[in-house]
Amino acid sequence: HERLLSSEYRTPFPSQADFFYVPFEARRVGHFGDTQPKFRATYEYIRNVWNFWEKHQGRDHLQVLVGDFGPADYFGYHNQEVVEPLTNVILLTHNGNYKRGVFRMGHDIVLPPIQGVATGFNPAASPLFGRRKHSPRTTTLFFAGGIEPRIKTIRGEVFKNHKDRVGYLIVDHGIPDYTQKMAESVFCLAPPGKGNQGWGRRMSLAALYGCIPVIIGDGWRNPLEELLPYESFSVHVREANISSLNVILSKITAHEVRWFVYQY
């Protein structure tokens, strides 16, 4: 949040502000409902010390919650709604799963995760950044990552239906040359994480390597979906159509593929 202090959009005059950012770093103080007393203490301080809360009852305040499961990390999985004192606050989260009732459509905002060397992104390996020559994309669909065997997941269904398909590289474990494979693939699976409930970073990571994200996940809001034309650079497939994923991808022409990638 310290980066915001030098932002050109920040004003030192609260009376001129459209929104108020609350620099409460939830990830550093705990998970699963244990943070609720700390939230209450923080927002009680805001209410008592600053008089800007009362004007809109907190509807113009912003709170970041970037745990794997979004707000559920902090309110507990048994809660199906945002609780006080954050009822009116706009939540900034990576997790847009509104099936659980924690992410609120039209109220909260899904942010894309930061992609850097620490998270697996290597600009030198991306053909989009001019440091690496474009190599032939010989793989039609790529995915590598853990699959939970005891529950039905999107990853597991794709693996079960398409792991042996010609031209597809789908494995149920991590591989050392993961991003290299992204750079060599036409489409990259971008499923949710953590048993269909956690947010995933593969959508934005795939795009950075010029690999068209295949987004599967009913009941999810994508990062900045209100602003970005997802239909122009990604493929959306309903969970019920996973078994026919190969048919859906085969109908996308080479011209359409070039147009998708051109958007990056």
C-alpha positions, 0 to 999 in steps of 0.5 A, a space after each residue: 500500500 506504500 506505493 499508493 502514497 506516490 500515486 498521481 491519483 492520491 490526494 492529501 485532502 480528504 474532502 477531495 477524495 472519491 474513495 478512502 483506502 484502508 491500509 489494513 494488511 489482513 494477511 499479516 494478522 491471521 486467517 479464518 475469522 481470527 482477524 474479525 476482532 482486529 477488523 472491528 478495532 481498526 474500523 472502530 478507530 476509523 469511525 471514532 477518529 475520522 469523520 469521513 466514514 459517516 458520510 456514506 457509511 463506509 461505502 467509499 472505503 476500500 479494503 484489500 483481502 487477497 487470501 486464497 479464498 478471498 473474504 472467506 479466509 477472514 470471515 470463516 468458511 461457514 459465513 456466506 456473507 460479508 460481516 460487520 464492520 465490512 458490510 458496506 466496504 468495497 473489497 478488493 480481492 483476487 477471488 471472484 467466486 460469487 457462488 459462495 455468496 462472499 464476493 458481491 457482484 456489482 459491489 466488490 472488485 477482482 484484482 489481477 495478481 502481481 506476476 513477477 519472477 517470484 511467481 514464475 513469470 520470466 520476461 526473458 522467456 516470453 515471446 511477447 517481450 522481444 527477448 525471445 524468438 517466437 517458437 512454433 506453438 506445437 501444443 494445442 492445450 497445456 496444463 500442469 499442476 496439482 489435482 486433488 484426487 478426493 473431490 471433483 474439480 475442474 482440473 481433475 475433469 479436464 485431466 480425466 477427459 483429455 490427458 491422452 489426447 493428441 496435441 494436448 499436454 495435461 499432467 497432474 503435477 508441476 514441471 520445471 519448464 512450466 512457462 516454457 511450455 506456455 510459450 509453446 502452446 496455443 491454449 493454456 488452461 486457466 482453472 480456479 485453484 484450491 478445489 475450485 474455490 481458490 483463485 488462480 494466477 494462470 489466466 494472466 500468466 498465460 496471457 503474458 506468454 501469448 498463450 490464450 487462456 481457456 477459462 473454466 469456472 461457473 460462478 466466477 468473476 474475472 479480474 477487472 471484468 467490468 473493464 476488459 473485453 475478455 471475449 476478445 482474448 480468452 476462451 470461456 467454457 462452461 463446466 458442463 462442456 468440459 468433456 467436449 473441450 477438444 471440439 470447442 477448441 478445434 472450431 477456433 480458426 487460425 485467424 481467430 487465434 492470431 486475433 486473440 494473441 494480437 490483443 496482448 
